[in-house]
Amino acid sequence: MQIGTLTTFFMWCTIIDVSLLVVSTFVFIVAPGFIYRVQSMFFPIPRETFTVIYYSFLGLFKILIIVFNVVPYVALCIIR
C-alpha cells in the first residue's frame, strides 16, 4: 500500500472520528436529561454515575482518536 493512500485514509478517519466526538459532546451539553432518560430505560443507574460514565467515555474516545488516528496521520505526513 502506498504512503499517500494511508495518509488519506488516516486523514478521513481522523475527520470522521473527531466529528463524532464533537457531535457526542454537543448532544450531551445540549440535552443531558434526554440522553439520561433514554439510557436509563436500558441501564437503571443513578444520574451522577451516568454523568461520570459519559465523561469517561468522551475522554477515552478522545485519547483513542489521538493515539490511533492523529498520531499515525502526523507520522505519515512527516515521512511523506
C-alpha positions in Angstrom: 0.0 0.0 0.0 1.3 3.5 -0.9 2.0 6.1 1.7 -0.3 8.6 0.0 -3.2 6.2 0.3 -2.5 5.5 4.0 -2.2 9.3 4.7 -5.6 9.9 3.0 -7.1 7.0 5.0 -5.9 8.3 8.4 -6.9 11.9 7.4 -10.5 10.8 6.8 -10.6 8.5 9.9 -9.5 11.5 12.0 -12.1 13.8 10.4 -14.9 11.3 10.9 -13.9 10.4 14.5 -13.4 14.0 15.6 -16.8 14.8 14.1 -18.4 12.0 16.1 -16.7 13.3 19.3 -17.9 16.8 18.7 -21.5 15.7 18.0 -21.5 13.5 21.1 -20.1 16.3 23.3 -22.6 18.8 21.8 -25.6 16.5 22.4 -24.5 15.8 25.9 -24.2 19.6 26.6 -27.5 20.5 25.0 -29.7 17.5 26.1 -28.2 15.6 29.0 -31.6 14.9 30.5 -32.8 13.3 27.3 -29.8 11.1 27.0 -30.1 10.0 30.6 -33.8 9.2 30.2 -33.2 7.1 27.1 -30.2 5.2 28.6 -31.9 4.7 31.9 -34.6 2.6 30.2 -31.9 0.1 29.4 -29.5 0.5 32.3 -31.0 1.7 35.6 -28.2 3.7 37.1 -28.1 6.9 39.2 -27.8 10.2 37.3 -24.4 11.0 38.9 -23.0 7.7 37.9 -24.2 8.2 34.4 -22.6 11.6 34.1 -19.2 10.1 35.3 -19.5 7.2 32.8 -20.4 9.6 29.9 -17.5 11.9 30.7 -15.2 8.9 31.0 -16.4 7.7 27.6 -15.7 11.1 26.0 -12.2 11.2 27.5 -11.3 7.7 26.5 -12.7 8.3 23.0 -10.6 11.4 22.6 -7.4 9.5 23.8 -8.2 6.7 21.3 -8.7 9.2 18.5 -5.3 10.8 19.2 -3.4 7.5 19.6 -4.9 5.6 16.7 -5.8 8.3 14.2 -4.0 11.6 14.7 -0.5 10.2 15.6 -0.3 7.9 12.6 -1.6 10.7 10.3 1.0 13.1 11.5 3.7 10.5 11.3 2.7 9.7 7.7 2.7 13.4 6.9 6.2 13.8 8.3 7.7 10.9 6.2 5.8 11.8 3.0 
